[in-house]
Amino acid sequence: MSTSTPTAEPAVGLRERKKDATRRAMADAALALVAERGYDHVTVADIAERVGVSRRTFSNYFSGKAECLVAVSAGWLDDVLQTVRQAPARTPLIEVLATALERLATDLPHRWELLHEVCEAEPEVQAMSTALETELAADLSQALGEFLDVPADDLQLRLFAGYALLAGGECLRDWFDAGRPDGLLGFQQRIALAFSFIDLTALPGAASRPAAPTTRPARSDGEN
């Protein structure tokens, strides 16, 4: 009878990983199709066909193409959360968050820019994106709570999670709108500025951590 216990959790984990992979595949397909054809010329059937799933399967995950499209952001946040969860326990929080956001900026600049453009142009996508932000903030608060060993519903932590998402998005937006000056360094400088307004040691559980730099080393090659 005890032989069933070891296999139960891996089976659930595999099932969740497959569901996550399907969700990401549909979101990525939606973004790719919108890039190819434009938002108005992409249907749910197109997305399902691109991934090789049925319309019914699509409906099990998303209410429509707008929700599917903005789910790309959820996939990116999953990568951020993975960075937080894998960070060494004594790593300053600012370093953990900066590393996570830098990875996104390195790997996904074109895709983020496209999603931003669609959100700006399509009200239903913008509405879905705004609604999703609440869920993403809760997920980030949960991951940070585990990292700092404090309850995820702590008010300071929830406020910070909301600010971190807002700051990350605004830094990316500003960097893109300015033409991505100084490459990745330009984004790093914006992140450093955004978090310089926050005393991270005031967060519950963070006071005993190493002090984090308020600015990142900024080479000024060719600048005065």
C-alpha positions as CSV (number, residue, x, y, z in Angstrom):
1,M,0.0,0.0,0.0
2,S,2.9,2.3,0.7
3,T,4.1,2.0,-2.9
4,S,1.4,4.4,-4.1
5,T,2.7,7.4,-2.1
6,P,6.0,8.0,-3.9
7,T,4.3,8.1,-7.3
8,A,1.4,10.5,-6.4
9,E,3.3,13.7,-6.2
10,P,5.5,13.3,-9.3
11,A,2.3,12.4,-11.3
12,V,0.7,15.7,-10.1
13,G,3.8,17.6,-10.9
14,L,4.0,16.2,-14.4
15,R,0.4,17.0,-15.0
16,E,0.9,20.6,-13.9
17,R,4.0,20.9,-16.0
18,K,2.1,19.7,-19.1
19,K,-0.7,22.1,-18.4
20,D,1.7,25.0,-18.0
21,A,3.5,24.0,-21.2
22,T,0.2,23.9,-23.1
23,R,-0.8,27.3,-21.7
24,R,2.5,28.9,-22.6
25,A,2.4,27.3,-26.1
26,M,-1.0,28.8,-26.8
27,A,0.0,32.2,-25.5
28,D,3.2,32.2,-27.5
29,A,1.2,31.1,-30.6
30,A,-1.2,34.0,-30.1
31,L,1.6,36.5,-29.9
32,A,3.3,35.1,-33.0
33,L,0.1,35.1,-35.0
34,V,-0.7,38.7,-34.0
35,A,2.8,39.7,-35.1
36,E,2.2,38.0,-38.5
37,R,-1.4,39.0,-39.2
38,G,-2.5,41.8,-36.8
39,Y,-4.8,41.4,-33.9
40,D,-8.1,41.6,-35.8
41,H,-7.0,38.9,-38.2
42,V,-6.3,36.2,-35.6
43,T,-9.1,33.9,-34.3
44,V,-9.3,31.4,-31.5
45,A,-9.4,28.7,-34.1
46,D,-6.1,30.0,-35.6
47,I,-4.4,29.8,-32.2
48,A,-5.7,26.3,-31.5
49,E,-4.7,25.1,-34.9
50,R,-1.2,26.6,-34.6
51,V,-0.6,24.6,-31.3
52,G,-2.4,21.5,-32.4
53,V,-5.2,21.5,-29.8
54,S,-9.0,21.6,-30.1
55,R,-11.2,24.6,-29.6
56,R,-12.5,22.9,-26.5
57,T,-9.0,22.5,-25.1
58,F,-8.4,26.2,-25.7
59,S,-11.6,27.1,-23.8
60,N,-10.5,25.1,-20.9
61,Y,-7.6,27.5,-20.5
62,F,-8.8,30.9,-21.8
63,S,-12.1,32.8,-22.3
64,G,-10.9,34.2,-25.6
65,K,-7.9,35.4,-27.6
66,A,-7.3,38.6,-25.5
67,E,-6.9,36.5,-22.3
68,C,-4.7,34.1,-24.2
69,L,-2.5,36.8,-25.6
70,V,-1.8,38.5,-22.2
71,A,-1.1,35.2,-20.7
72,V,2.4,35.6,-22.2
73,S,3.0,38.0,-19.3
74,A,2.1,35.2,-16.8
75,G,4.7,33.0,-18.4
76,W,7.3,35.7,-18.1
77,L,6.4,36.2,-14.4
78,D,6.8,32.5,-13.9
79,D,10.4,32.9,-15.0
80,V,10.8,35.8,-12.5
81,L,9.4,33.7,-9.7
82,Q,11.7,30.8,-10.6
83,T,14.6,33.2,-10.2
84,V,13.4,34.3,-6.8
85,R,12.8,30.8,-5.6
86,Q,16.3,29.6,-6.8
87,A,18.2,32.6,-5.3
88,P,20.6,31.8,-2.4
89,A,18.9,32.7,0.9
90,R,21.3,35.6,1.7
91,T,21.1,37.3,-1.6
92,P,19.9,41.0,-1.3
93,L,16.4,41.3,-2.6
94,I,17.3,44.1,-5.1
95,E,19.8,41.8,-6.7
96,V,17.3,39.0,-7.0
97,L,14.7,41.2,-8.7
98,A,17.2,42.9,-10.9
99,T,18.6,39.6,-12.1
100,A,15.1,38.3,-12.9
101,L,14.1,41.5,-14.8
102,E,17.5,41.6,-16.7
103,R,16.9,38.1,-17.9
104,L,13.5,39.1,-19.3
105,A,15.1,42.1,-21.0
106,T,17.8,40.0,-22.5
107,D,15.6,37.2,-23.8
108,L,12.3,38.9,-24.6
109,P,12.7,42.5,-25.7
110,H,11.0,42.2,-29.1
111,R,8.1,40.0,-27.8
112,W,7.5,42.4,-24.9
113,E,7.5,45.4,-27.2
114,L,4.9,43.7,-29.5
115,L,2.6,42.9,-26.5
116,H,2.9,46.4,-25.3
117,E,1.9,47.8,-28.7
118,V,-1.1,45.5,-28.9
119,C,-2.2,46.5,-25.3
120,E,-2.0,50.1,-26.3
121,A,-4.0,49.6,-29.5
122,E,-6.6,47.1,-28.3
123,P,-8.9,48.1,-25.4
124,E,-9.9,44.5,-24.6
125,V,-6.3,43.4,-24.4
126,Q,-5.5,46.3,-22.2
127,A,-8.4,45.4,-19.9
128,M,-7.3,41.8,-19.7
129,S,-3.7,42.9,-19.0
130,T,-4.9,45.1,-16.1
131,A,-7.0,42.3,-14.6
132,L,-4.1,39.9,-14.9
133,E,-1.8,42.2,-13.0
134,T,-3.7,41.6,-9.8
135,E,-3.1,37.9,-10.1
136,L,0.5,38.3,-10.9
137,A,1.1,40.6,-7.9
138,A,-0.4,38.0,-5.7
139,D,1.9,35.3,-7.2
140,L,4.9,37.6,-6.7
141,S,3.9,38.4,-3.1
142,Q,3.7,34.6,-2.4
143,A,7.2,33.9,-3.9
144,L,8.7,36.9,-2.0
145,G,7.0,35.8,1.2
146,E,8.7,32.4,0.9
147,F,12.0,34.0,0.1
148,L,11.8,36.4,3.1
149,D,10.1,33.8,5.3
150,V,7.1,36.0,6.0
151,P,3.4,35.6,5.3
152,A,2.5,36.4,1.7
153,D,-0.5,38.5,2.8
154,D,1.7,41.0,4.8
155,L,0.6,44.5,3.7
156,Q,4.1,45.8,3.1
157,L,5.0,42.8,1.0
158,R,1.8,43.1,-1.1
159,L,2.4,46.8,-1.6
160,F,6.0,46.1,-2.6
161,A,5.0,43.3,-5.0
162,G,2.6,45.7,-6.7
163,Y,5.2,48.3,-7.0
164,A,7.8,45.9,-8.3
165,L,5.5,44.8,-11.2
166,L,4.7,48.4,-11.9
167,A,8.3,49.5,-11.8
168,G,9.5,46.7,-14.0
169,G,6.9,47.4,-16.6
170,E,7.5,51.2,-16.6
171,C,11.3,50.7,-16.8
172,L,10.9,48.4,-19.8
173,R,8.4,50.9,-21.4
174,D,10.7,53.8,-20.9
175,W,13.7,51.9,-22.2
176,F,11.9,50.9,-25.3
177,D,10.4,54.3,-26.0
178,A,13.9,55.9,-25.7
179,G,15.2,53.4,-28.3
180,R,16.9,51.0,-25.8
181,P,19.8,53.4,-25.1
182,D,23.1,51.9,-23.8
183,G,21.7,48.4,-24.4
184,L,21.0,46.2,-21.4
185,L,23.0,48.7,-19.2
186,G,20.3,51.3,-19.9
187,F,17.7,49.0,-18.5
188,Q,19.8,48.1,-15.5
189,Q,20.2,51.8,-14.7
190,R,16.4,52.3,-14.9
191,I,15.8,49.4,-12.5
192,A,18.3,50.7,-10.1
193,L,16.6,54.1,-10.2
194,A,13.2,52.6,-9.7
195,F,14.2,50.6,-6.6
196,S,16.3,53.4,-5.1
197,F,13.0,54.9,-3.9
198,I,12.3,51.9,-1.8
199,D,14.1,50.9,1.5
200,L,14.1,47.2,1.0
201,T,15.5,46.6,4.5
202,A,12.2,47.9,5.8
203,L,10.4,44.9,4.4
204,P,9.5,42.2,6.9
205,G,12.2,39.6,7.1
206,A,14.7,41.7,5.0
207,A,16.5,43.6,7.8
208,S,19.0,40.8,8.5
209,R,20.0,40.5,4.8
210,P,23.2,42.0,3.3
211,A,22.9,45.7,2.3
212,A,22.1,46.1,-1.4
213,P,23.7,48.8,-3.5
214,T,21.4,51.6,-4.4
215,T,22.9,51.9,-7.8
216,R,24.5,49.5,-10.2
217,P,28.0,50.0,-11.6
218,A,27.4,52.1,-14.6
219,R,30.2,52.3,-17.2
220,S,30.1,55.5,-19.1
221,D,32.2,54.5,-22.1
222,G,32.2,57.4,-24.4
223,E,30.3,59.6,-22.0
224,N,31.6,62.6,-20.0
